[in-house]
């Protein structure tokens, strides 16, 4: 049917539903934001990340919907990850988020005392978050990738396993090992 559409877009009846378009529309609404966040965590730049995500959705449209319908999420994150690394290889440099790109949520109160207290709390939270993110970036490649997929992309262990072509038990072991390293590093920073 795609072949017919490509040759003559008017030859398809408006009543015929394109399964690729349905899959794409559903995937866009469910995964565009998480994929973009995930791509930003790899590329460190929103524009390049949007390009990678767009390329991912173009590839999705080109796929047979029946072949990937049960594993769309893992498929999307795998393709997006590969596209991000292709971009990095092409540019031969790795970019990270700058400190000023990490934004705090604005306060909903006008009370100056509460604003100051929240500001101090936010500063501590932002400081701790920056430390944690920098520690995650220091993890070995596989652990860093699994942590990104688990906590930034919110993939299940099964989906991470499918995306990285590893077993679910291996995913669990990697997450456990990464947490252990992060906990040790955070404890050393407090001393």
JOBELDA-V649447 format. One record per backbone hydrogen bond with DSSP energy under -0.5 kcal/mol. NH is the residue of the N-H (numbers start at 0). CO is the residue of the C=O. E is the energy in kcal/mol with one decimal. If there is no record, write none. Layout:
BEGIN
nh:co:e
NH:CO:E
NH:CO:E
END
This chain:
BEGIN
nh:co:e
4:0:-2.4
5:1:-2.8
6:2:-1.9
7:3:-2.9
10:7:-2.1
11:8:-0.6
15:12:-1.6
17:15:-0.6
18:16:-0.7
21:17:-2.0
22:18:-2.5
23:19:-2.4
24:20:-2.6
25:21:-2.4
26:22:-2.7
27:23:-2.8
28:24:-2.1
29:25:-2.1
30:26:-3.0
31:27:-1.6
34:30:-2.5
35:31:-2.1
36:32:-2.6
37:33:-2.4
38:34:-2.8
39:35:-2.5
40:36:-1.9
41:37:-1.0
42:38:-3.4
43:39:-2.6
48:44:-1.9
49:45:-2.5
50:46:-1.9
51:47:-2.2
52:48:-2.5
53:49:-2.7
54:50:-2.5
55:51:-1.9
56:52:-2.3
57:53:-2.1
58:54:-2.2
59:55:-2.0
60:56:-2.1
61:57:-1.4
62:58:-0.6
62:59:-1.4
64:62:-0.7
66:63:-1.1
67:63:-0.9
68:64:-1.1
70:67:-1.5
71:68:-0.5
74:70:-2.4
75:71:-3.1
76:72:-2.3
77:73:-2.2
78:74:-2.6
79:75:-2.8
80:76:-2.5
81:77:-2.6
82:78:-2.4
83:79:-2.6
84:80:-2.4
85:81:-2.0
86:82:-2.2
87:83:-2.4
88:84:-2.6
89:85:-2.4
90:86:-2.2
91:87:-2.1
92:87:-0.9
100:97:-1.6
101:98:-1.3
102:100:-0.9
114:110:-2.6
115:111:-2.6
116:112:-2.5
117:113:-3.1
118:114:-2.6
119:115:-2.5
120:116:-2.5
121:117:-3.4
122:118:-2.6
123:119:-2.3
124:120:-3.0
125:121:-3.9
126:122:-2.5
127:123:-3.0
128:124:-3.0
129:125:-2.7
130:126:-2.2
131:127:-2.7
132:128:-3.0
133:129:-2.3
134:130:-2.3
135:131:-2.6
136:132:-2.0
137:133:-0.8
137:134:-0.6
138:134:-0.5
138:135:-1.3
143:139:-2.8
144:140:-2.5
145:141:-2.3
146:142:-2.5
147:143:-2.2
148:144:-2.3
149:145:-2.4
150:146:-2.7
151:146:-0.6
151:147:-2.0
152:147:-1.9
154:148:-2.5
159:155:-2.7
160:156:-2.7
161:157:-2.3
162:158:-2.6
163:159:-2.6
164:160:-1.1
165:160:-2.0
170:166:-2.0
171:167:-2.3
172:168:-2.2
173:169:-2.6
174:170:-2.7
175:171:-2.5
176:172:-2.8
177:173:-2.6
178:174:-2.7
179:175:-2.2
180:176:-2.3
181:177:-2.8
182:178:-2.9
183:179:-2.3
184:180:-2.5
185:181:-2.7
186:182:-2.3
187:183:-2.1
188:184:-1.8
189:185:-1.4
190:186:-1.1
END
